Amino acid sequence: MKKPVIFTELDGTLLDEVTYSCREALLALSSIAASGTPLVMCSSKTKGELAAYRSQLNNNYPIIPENSGGIFILSDCCRCGRKSMKPC
């Protein structure tokens, strides 16, 4: 069975373009989390900025920062349970 993955931009999509709040998206984010569907955040933001939003949203999936300049699978994506940007 195929499992979907959701890729989302942040600015003006997941986050309000003026306030940078995700309040309007919280219901959808809760539904996505409850379904177990991976939510991969993509942005022009730096790796550090995107990692901070990822942490605030309690998201443990890879990030794609800097206009697709890289794909980062942060260490808390794996089963070791560590929460840092250093490799396991």
MMTF fields as JSON, N, C-alpha, C and O atoms, coordinates in Angstrom:
{
  "mmtfVersion": "1.0.0",
  "mmtfProducer": "UNKNOWN",
  "numBonds": 351,
  "numAtoms": 352,
  "numGroups": 88,
  "numChains": 1,
  "numModels": 1,
  "chainsPerModel": [1],
  "groupsPerChain": [88],
  "chainIdList": ["A"],
  "bondAtomList": [4, 2, 8, 6, 12, 10, 16, 14, 20, 18, 24, 22, 28, 26, 32, 30, 36, 34, 40, 38, 44, 42, 48, 46, 52, 50, 56, 54, 60, 58, 64, 62, 68, 66, 72, 70, 76, 74, 80, 78, 84, 82, 88, 86, 92, 90, 96, 94, 100, 98, 104, 102, 108, 106, 112, 110, 116, 114, 120, 118, 124, 122, 128, 126, 132, 130, 136, 134, 140, 138, 144, 142, 148, 146, 152, 150, 156, 154, 160, 158, 164, 162, 168, 166, 172, 170, 176, 174, 180, 178, 184, 182, 188, 186, 192, 190, 196, 194, 200, 198, 204, 202, 208, 206, 212, 210, 216, 214, 220, 218, 224, 222, 228, 226, 232, 230, 236, 234, 240, 238, 244, 242, 248, 246, 252, 250, 256, 254, 260, 258, 264, 262, 268, 266, 272, 270, 276, 274, 280, 278, 284, 282, 288, 286, 292, 290, 296, 294, 300, 298, 304, 302, 308, 306, 312, 310, 316, 314, 320, 318, 324, 322, 328, 326, 332, 330, 336, 334, 340, 338, 344, 342, 348, 346],
  "bondOrderList": [1, 1, 1, 1, 1, 1, 1, 1, 1, 1, 1, 1, 1, 1, 1, 1, 1, 1, 1, 1, 1, 1, 1, 1, 1, 1, 1, 1, 1, 1, 1, 1, 1, 1, 1, 1, 1, 1, 1, 1, 1, 1, 1, 1, 1, 1, 1, 1, 1, 1, 1, 1, 1, 1, 1, 1, 1, 1, 1, 1, 1, 1, 1, 1, 1, 1, 1, 1, 1, 1, 1, 1, 1, 1, 1, 1, 1, 1, 1, 1, 1, 1, 1, 1, 1, 1, 1],
  "groupList": [{"groupName": "MET", "atomNameList": ["N", "CA", "C", "O"], "elementList": ["N", "C", "C", "O"], "formalChargeList": [0, 0, 0, 0], "bondAtomList": [1, 0, 2, 1, 3, 2], "bondOrderList": [1, 1, 2], "singleLetterCode": "M", "chemCompType": "L-PEPTIDE LINKING"}, {"groupName": "LYS", "atomNameList": ["N", "CA", "C", "O"], "elementList": ["N", "C", "C", "O"], "formalChargeList": [0, 0, 0, 0], "bondAtomList": [1, 0, 2, 1, 3, 2], "bondOrderList": [1, 1, 2], "singleLetterCode": "K", "chemCompType": "L-PEPTIDE LINKING"}, {"groupName": "PRO", "atomNameList": ["N", "CA", "C", "O"], "elementList": ["N", "C", "C", "O"], "formalChargeList": [0, 0, 0, 0], "bondAtomList": [1, 0, 2, 1, 3, 2], "bondOrderList": [1, 1, 2], "singleLetterCode": "P", "chemCompType": "L-PEPTIDE LINKING"}, {"groupName": "VAL", "atomNameList": ["N", "CA", "C", "O"], "elementList": ["N", "C", "C", "O"], "formalChargeList": [0, 0, 0, 0], "bondAtomList": [1, 0, 2, 1, 3, 2], "bondOrderList": [1, 1, 2], "singleLetterCode": "V", "chemCompType": "L-PEPTIDE LINKING"}, {"groupName": "ILE", "atomNameList": ["N", "CA", "C", "O"], "elementList": ["N", "C", "C", "O"], "formalChargeList": [0, 0, 0, 0], "bondAtomList": [1, 0, 2, 1, 3, 2], "bondOrderList": [1, 1, 2], "singleLetterCode": "I", "chemCompType": "L-PEPTIDE LINKING"}, {"groupName": "PHE", "atomNameList": ["N", "CA", "C", "O"], "elementList": ["N", "C", "C", "O"], "formalChargeList": [0, 0, 0, 0], "bondAtomList": [1, 0, 2, 1, 3, 2], "bondOrderList": [1, 1, 2], "singleLetterCode": "F", "chemCompType": "L-PEPTIDE LINKING"}, {"groupName": "THR", "atomNameList": ["N", "CA", "C", "O"], "elementList": ["N", "C", "C", "O"], "formalChargeList": [0, 0, 0, 0], "bondAtomList": [1, 0, 2, 1, 3, 2], "bondOrderList": [1, 1, 2], "singleLetterCode": "T", "chemCompType": "L-PEPTIDE LINKING"}, {"groupName": "GLU", "atomNameList": ["N", "CA", "C", "O"], "elementList": ["N", "C", "C", "O"], "formalChargeList": [0, 0, 0, 0], "bondAtomList": [1, 0, 2, 1, 3, 2], "bondOrderList": [1, 1, 2], "singleLetterCode": "E", "chemCompType": "L-PEPTIDE LINKING"}, {"groupName": "LEU", "atomNameList": ["N", "CA", "C", "O"], "elementList": ["N", "C", "C", "O"], "formalChargeList": [0, 0, 0, 0], "bondAtomList": [1, 0, 2, 1, 3, 2], "bondOrderList": [1, 1, 2], "singleLetterCode": "L", "chemCompType": "L-PEPTIDE LINKING"}, {"groupName": "ASP", "atomNameList": ["N", "CA", "C", "O"], "elementList": ["N", "C", "C", "O"], "formalChargeList": [0, 0, 0, 0], "bondAtomList": [1, 0, 2, 1, 3, 2], "bondOrderList": [1, 1, 2], "singleLetterCode": "D", "chemCompType": "L-PEPTIDE LINKING"}, {"groupName": "GLY", "atomNameList": ["N", "CA", "C", "O"], "elementList": ["N", "C", "C", "O"], "formalChargeList": [0, 0, 0, 0], "bondAtomList": [1, 0, 2, 1, 3, 2], "bondOrderList": [1, 1, 2], "singleLetterCode": "G", "chemCompType": "PEPTIDE LINKING"}, {"groupName": "TYR", "atomNameList": ["N", "CA", "C", "O"], "elementList": ["N", "C", "C", "O"], "formalChargeList": [0, 0, 0, 0], "bondAtomList": [1, 0, 2, 1, 3, 2], "bondOrderList": [1, 1, 2], "singleLetterCode": "Y", "chemCompType": "L-PEPTIDE LINKING"}, {"groupName": "SER", "atomNameList": ["N", "CA", "C", "O"], "elementList": ["N", "C", "C", "O"], "formalChargeList": [0, 0, 0, 0], "bondAtomList": [1, 0, 2, 1, 3, 2], "bondOrderList": [1, 1, 2], "singleLetterCode": "S", "chemCompType": "L-PEPTIDE LINKING"}, {"groupName": "CYS", "atomNameList": ["N", "CA", "C", "O"], "elementList": ["N", "C", "C", "O"], "formalChargeList": [0, 0, 0, 0], "bondAtomList": [1, 0, 2, 1, 3, 2], "bondOrderList": [1, 1, 2], "singleLetterCode": "C", "chemCompType": "L-PEPTIDE LINKING"}, {"groupName": "ARG", "atomNameList": ["N", "CA", "C", "O"], "elementList": ["N", "C", "C", "O"], "formalChargeList": [0, 0, 0, 0], "bondAtomList": [1, 0, 2, 1, 3, 2], "bondOrderList": [1, 1, 2], "singleLetterCode": "R", "chemCompType": "L-PEPTIDE LINKING"}, {"groupName": "ALA", "atomNameList": ["N", "CA", "C", "O"], "elementList": ["N", "C", "C", "O"], "formalChargeList": [0, 0, 0, 0], "bondAtomList": [1, 0, 2, 1, 3, 2], "bondOrderList": [1, 1, 2], "singleLetterCode": "A", "chemCompType": "L-PEPTIDE LINKING"}, {"groupName": "GLN", "atomNameList": ["N", "CA", "C", "O"], "elementList": ["N", "C", "C", "O"], "formalChargeList": [0, 0, 0, 0], "bondAtomList": [1, 0, 2, 1, 3, 2], "bondOrderList": [1, 1, 2], "singleLetterCode": "Q", "chemCompType": "L-PEPTIDE LINKING"}, {"groupName": "ASN", "atomNameList": ["N", "CA", "C", "O"], "elementList": ["N", "C", "C", "O"], "formalChargeList": [0, 0, 0, 0], "bondAtomList": [1, 0, 2, 1, 3, 2], "bondOrderList": [1, 1, 2], "singleLetterCode": "N", "chemCompType": "L-PEPTIDE LINKING"}],
  "groupTypeList": [0, 1, 1, 2, 3, 4, 5, 6, 7, 8, 9, 10, 6, 8, 8, 9, 7, 3, 6, 11, 12, 13, 14, 7, 15, 8, 8, 15, 8, 12, 12, 4, 15, 15, 12, 10, 6, 2, 8, 3, 0, 13, 12, 12, 1, 6, 1, 10, 7, 8, 15, 15, 11, 14, 12, 16, 8, 17, 17, 17, 11, 2, 4, 4, 2, 7, 17, 12, 10, 10, 4, 5, 4, 8, 12, 9, 13, 13, 14, 13, 10, 14, 1, 12, 0, 1, 2, 13],
  "groupIdList": [1, 2, 3, 4, 5, 6, 7, 8, 9, 10, 11, 12, 13, 14, 15, 16, 17, 18, 19, 20, 21, 22, 23, 24, 25, 26, 27, 28, 29, 30, 31, 32, 33, 34, 35, 36, 37, 38, 39, 40, 41, 42, 43, 44, 45, 46, 47, 48, 49, 50, 51, 52, 53, 54, 55, 56, 57, 58, 59, 60, 61, 62, 63, 64, 65, 66, 67, 68, 69, 70, 71, 72, 73, 74, 75, 76, 77, 78, 79, 80, 81, 82, 83, 84, 85, 86, 87, 88],
  "secStructList": [7, 7, 7, 7, 7, 3, 3, 3, 3, 6, 5, 6, 6, 6, 5, 7, 6, 6, 6, 7, 7, 7, 4, 4, 4, 2, 2, 2, 2, 2, 2, 2, 2, 2, 2, 6, 7, 7, 3, 3, 3, 3, 7, 1, 1, 7, 2, 2, 2, 2, 2, 2, 2, 2, 2, 2, 6, 6, 7, 7, 1, 7, 3, 3, 7, 6, 6, 6, 6, 7, 7, 5, 7, 7, 4, 4, 4, 1, 6, 6, 7, 7, 7, 1, 1, 1, 7, 7],
  "xCoordList": [0.836, 0.0, 0.883, 1.839, 0.58, 1.335, 0.895, -0.288, 1.868, 1.573, 1.895, 2.998, 0.957, 1.217, 2.203, 2.373, 2.831, 3.695, 3.227, 2.955, 3.135, 2.753, 4.005, 4.729, 4.25, 5.316, 4.651, 3.714, 5.125, 4.511, 5.557, 6.599, 5.263, 6.018, 5.551, 4.49, 6.313, 5.893, 5.243, 4.072, 5.983, 5.519, 4.296, 4.341, 3.205, 1.975, 1.189, 0.138, 1.674, 0.98, 0.665, -0.487, 1.669, 1.476, 1.472, 0.756, 2.276, 2.361, 1.692, 1.804, 1.001, 0.411, 1.529, 2.545, 1.35, 2.417, 2.713, 3.763, 1.831, 2.058, 2.519, 3.512, 1.809, 2.097, 3.045, 3.584, 3.249, 4.04, 3.458, 4.164, 2.188, 1.488, 0.963, 0.6, 0.928, 0.345, -1.03, -1.586, -1.576, -2.856, -3.957, -4.713, -4.051, -5.112, -4.935, -5.888, -3.718, -3.434, -3.458, -3.275, -3.678, -3.564, -4.515, -4.117, -5.739, -6.686, -6.19, -6.217, -5.743, -5.215, -3.956, -3.782, -3.075, -1.852, -2.167, -1.503, -3.175, -3.595, -4.129, -3.827, -4.908, -5.45, -4.339, -4.354, -3.376, -2.244, -1.45, -1.102, -1.166, -0.415, -1.177, -0.583, -2.471, -3.277, -3.313, -3.423, -3.22, -3.261, -1.919, -1.835, -0.863, 0.464, 1.11, 2.138, 0.519, 1.071, 2.286, 2.185, 3.425, 4.606, 4.372, 3.813, 4.803, 4.692, 6.11, 6.77, 6.57, 7.922, 7.835, 7.162, 8.517, 8.473, 9.595, 10.755, 9.212, 10.145, 10.094, 9.029, 11.245, 11.236, 12.497, 13.494, 12.429, 13.633, 14.411, 15.524, 13.827, 14.485, 15.74, 15.892, 16.625, 17.839, 17.507, 16.402, 18.475, 18.313, 17.943, 17.053, 18.631, 18.357, 16.967, 16.279, 16.551, 15.213, 14.139, 13.168, 14.325, 13.332, 13.305, 12.239, 14.464, 14.527, 13.788, 13.171, 13.845, 13.137, 11.622, 10.914, 11.122, 9.684, 9.296, 8.247, 10.133, 9.879, 9.719, 8.814, 10.611, 10.556, 9.296, 8.635, 8.959, 7.76, 6.493, 5.545, 6.484, 5.3, 5.341, 4.464, 6.373, 6.497, 6.494, 5.838, 7.243, 7.321, 8.66, 9.706, 8.645, 9.876, 10.261, 10.93, 9.853, 10.147, 11.257, 11.558, 11.858, 12.943, 12.493, 11.3, 13.479, 13.221, 13.989, 15.024, 13.459, 14.107, 14.238, 13.317, 15.391, 15.575, 16.231, 16.584, 16.382, 17.142, 16.794, 17.663, 15.48, 15.0, 15.488, 16.008, 15.315, 15.714, 17.225, 17.723, 17.952, 19.411, 19.908, 21.099, 19.037, 19.412, 18.205, 17.182, 18.342, 17.317, 18.001, 19.0, 17.467, 18.087, 17.189, 16.044, 17.74, 17.065, 17.736, 18.8, 17.114, 17.704, 17.681, 16.867, 18.566, 18.755, 17.514, 17.401, 16.575, 15.377, 14.374, 13.295, 14.72, 13.886, 14.118, 13.291, 15.256, 15.589, 15.175, 14.581, 15.479, 15.014, 15.922, 15.615, 17.049, 17.975, 17.424, 17.85, 16.481, 15.833, 16.576, 16.071, 17.777, 18.516, 17.842, 17.201, 17.979, 17.364, 18.452, 18.559, 19.246, 20.26, 20.414, 19.877, 21.147, 21.374, 22.659, 23.061, 23.299, 24.511, 24.117, 23.109, 24.901, 24.579, 24.588, 25.298, 23.821, 23.785, 25.073, 25.241],
  "yCoordList": [-1.183, 0.0, 1.248, 1.327, 2.197, 3.434, 4.377, 4.467, 5.073, 6.017, 7.426, 7.665, 8.356, 9.717, 10.469, 10.144, 11.454, 12.392, 13.786, 14.029, 14.69, 16.073, 16.939, 16.93, 17.688, 18.678, 20.039, 20.298, 20.919, 22.244, 23.337, 23.173, 24.443, 25.68, 26.273, 25.901, 27.17, 27.806, 29.168, 29.359, 30.101, 31.486, 31.606, 31.288, 32.07, 32.281, 31.011, 31.055, 29.901, 28.626, 28.034, 28.052, 27.515, 26.982, 28.125, 28.075, 29.146, 30.31, 31.506, 31.697, 32.303, 33.533, 34.438, 34.613, 35.007, 35.788, 37.105, 37.703, 37.562, 38.813, 38.534, 39.104, 37.668, 37.427, 36.244, 36.1, 35.42, 34.173, 33.205, 32.336, 33.353, 32.446, 31.246, 31.374, 30.087, 28.902, 28.598, 27.523, 29.552, 29.337, 28.847, 27.942, 29.431, 29.05, 27.628, 27.016, 27.104, 25.765, 24.684, 23.507, 25.052, 24.079, 22.89, 21.759, 23.114, 22.01, 21.037, 19.822, 21.576, 20.722, 19.998, 18.815, 20.7, 20.07, 18.923, 17.887, 19.112, 18.06, 16.851, 15.712, 17.093, 15.994, 15.237, 14.008, 15.975, 15.342, 14.491, 13.349, 15.044, 14.301, 13.052, 11.983, 13.176, 12.031, 10.93, 9.75, 11.313, 10.314, 9.613, 8.584, 10.184, 9.598, 9.936, 9.36, 10.857, 11.262, 12.158, 13.155, 11.828, 12.684, 14.066, 14.194, 15.097, 16.479, 17.027, 17.275, 17.212, 17.701, 19.181, 19.575, 19.99, 21.436, 21.876, 21.498, 22.689, 23.232, 24.752, 25.323, 25.409, 26.857, 27.484, 26.808, 28.796, 29.553, 29.878, 30.402, 29.569, 29.828, 28.955, 27.96, 29.34, 28.572, 27.271, 27.091, 26.396, 25.125, 25.373, 24.715, 26.327, 26.63, 27.199, 26.813, 28.115, 28.7, 27.636, 27.573, 26.811, 25.776, 24.728, 24.224, 24.402, 23.449, 23.994, 23.229, 25.308, 25.915, 25.789, 25.448, 26.061, 25.894, 24.429, 24.113, 23.551, 22.113, 21.706, 20.95, 22.218, 21.912, 22.489, 21.81, 23.742, 24.384, 23.623, 23.564, 23.047, 22.321, 20.848, 20.081, 20.445, 19.052, 18.094, 17.052, 18.481, 17.716, 16.988, 17.613, 15.689, 14.897, 14.396, 13.37, 15.101, 14.668, 15.525, 16.599, 15.071, 15.834, 17.237, 17.518, 18.107, 19.474, 19.736, 19.123, 20.66, 21.058, 22.583, 23.294, 23.093, 24.538, 25.153, 24.459, 26.481, 27.264, 26.968, 26.682, 27.047, 26.834, 25.513, 25.464, 24.465, 23.101, 22.936, 22.124, 23.709, 23.61, 22.336, 22.031, 21.602, 20.35, 19.717, 20.364, 18.45, 17.728, 17.235, 16.52, 17.613, 17.245, 16.314, 16.635, 15.158, 14.198, 14.361, 13.794, 15.134, 15.44, 14.209, 13.306, 14.179, 12.95, 12.48, 11.289, 13.374, 12.894, 12.267, 11.847, 12.201, 11.478, 9.978, 9.166, 9.634, 8.212, 7.622, 8.31, 6.4, 5.695, 5.856, 5.348, 6.564, 6.685, 7.618, 7.549, 8.488, 9.357, 10.635, 11.463, 10.819, 12.051, 13.22, 13.047, 14.401, 15.594, 16.631, 17.624, 16.397, 17.367, 17.309, 16.417, 18.26, 18.271, 17.531, 17.506, 16.935, 16.156, 14.725, 14.216, 14.079, 12.695, 11.767, 12.02, 10.724, 9.73, 8.929, 8.04],
  "zCoordList": [0.0, 0.0, 0.0, 0.771, -0.834, -0.902, 0.216, 0.542, 0.793, 1.864, 1.368, 0.876, 1.488, 1.006, 1.9, 3.075, 1.33, 2.04, 1.626, 0.451, 2.58, 2.272, 2.338, 3.334, 1.263, 1.225, 1.277, 0.523, 2.161, 2.265, 2.363, 2.999, 1.727, 1.889, 3.221, 3.723, 3.783, 5.029, 4.799, 5.129, 4.244, 4.127, 3.234, 2.046, 3.826, 3.076, 2.813, 2.172, 3.291, 3.106, 4.472, 4.906, 5.145, 6.493, 7.512, 8.512, 7.246, 8.131, 7.464, 6.253, 8.26, 7.745, 7.225, 7.896, 6.047, 5.431, 6.139, 5.9, 6.988, 7.713, 9.145, 9.599, 9.849, 11.265, 11.501, 12.599, 10.511, 10.619, 11.643, 12.155, 11.934, 12.844, 12.053, 10.884, 12.699, 12.06, 12.654, 12.427, 13.417, 14.102, 13.17, 13.522, 11.999, 11.052, 10.53, 10.048, 10.627, 10.098, 11.179, 10.866, 12.434, 13.526, 13.396, 13.677, 12.986, 12.827, 11.754, 11.947, 10.64, 9.567, 10.028, 9.738, 10.746, 11.248, 12.212, 12.186, 13.056, 13.985, 13.233, 13.588, 12.211, 11.399, 10.693, 10.634, 10.159, 9.478, 10.465, 10.165, 11.638, 12.658, 13.091, 13.231, 13.301, 13.729, 12.674, 13.006, 11.417, 10.348, 10.156, 9.485, 10.757, 10.599, 9.266, 8.91, 8.532, 7.24, 7.463, 8.177, 6.872, 7.024, 6.424, 5.335, 7.145, 6.691, 6.574, 7.583, 5.354, 5.087, 4.751, 3.799, 5.54, 5.338, 4.403, 4.568, 3.411, 2.427, 2.546, 2.778, 2.388, 2.543, 1.981, 1.728, 1.793, 1.455, 2.737, 2.677, 3.879, 5.163, 5.292, 4.583, 6.201, 6.438, 7.185, 7.698, 7.227, 7.943, 9.408, 9.946, 10.053, 11.457, 11.678, 12.622, 10.812, 10.938, 10.745, 11.499, 9.737, 9.449, 10.559, 10.913, 11.103, 12.221, 13.442, 14.183, 13.657, 14.793, 14.612, 15.559, 13.403, 13.143, 13.296, 13.858, 12.803, 12.897, 14.361, 14.714, 15.2, 16.631, 17.275, 18.061, 16.947, 17.501, 17.135, 17.919, 15.951, 15.468, 15.83, 15.432, 16.597, 17.042, 15.844, 15.856, 14.82, 13.573, 13.531, 13.708, 13.301, 13.294, 11.912, 11.794, 10.87, 9.512, 8.908, 9.429, 7.837, 7.201, 6.804, 6.685, 6.603, 6.157, 4.866, 4.602, 4.069, 2.822, 2.863, 2.463, 3.35, 3.466, 2.229, 1.276, 2.277, 1.315, -0.142, -0.966, -0.435, -1.809, -2.391, -3.506, -1.634, -2.037, -2.125, -2.906, -1.322, -1.3, -0.642, -0.713, -0.017, 0.623, 1.268, 1.492, 1.561, 2.318, 3.572, 3.502, 4.721, 5.981, 6.769, 7.088, 7.071, 7.941, 9.288, 9.536, 10.151, 11.446, 12.338, 12.145, 13.3, 14.073, 14.818, 15.107, 15.141, 15.832, 14.874, 15.293, 13.589, 12.616, 12.739, 12.324, 13.316, 13.38, 14.725, 15.555, 14.927, 16.129, 17.332, 18.41, 17.163, 18.293, 19.369, 20.522, 19.004, 19.981, 20.306, 21.064, 19.746, 19.994, 19.304, 18.267, 19.867, 19.28, 19.02, 19.74, 18.001, 17.607, 16.101, 15.444, 15.561, 14.116, 13.762, 12.599, 14.75, 14.489, 14.128, 14.619, 13.278, 12.904, 14.118, 15.091, 14.062, 15.142, 15.15, 15.985]
}
